[in-house]
Amino acid sequence: MRSVSKHAAPQSCRTNPDLRSQPGDLILRLNDVPVQGVSQLESLLKSHQGKSVALLVRRGPDTLFLALQVPSAE
């Protein structure tokens, strides 16, 4: 996975808590932390269990934010 700089998200980014991730989405950031790979994403999600996070996602030509509630550990 690749990340974008903090200022690279276009002004046309949309925030919508009803959006869901889709196959092919590229996760760029989690709460403003660049995501470099799957293992890092798993670690970040584990450290945010029971909390809400914002994902910056590249979907085709669009860049958008998704709200995600990370489940608590059982």
Secondary structure as UniProt FT lines:
FT   TURN            6..7
FT   TURN            11..12
FT   STRAND          14..15
FT   TURN            17..18
FT   TURN            23..24
FT   STRAND          26..30
FT   TURN            31..32
FT   STRAND          33..34
FT   HELIX           38..47
FT   TURN            48..50
FT   STRAND          52..59
FT   TURN            60..61
FT   STRAND          62..69
//
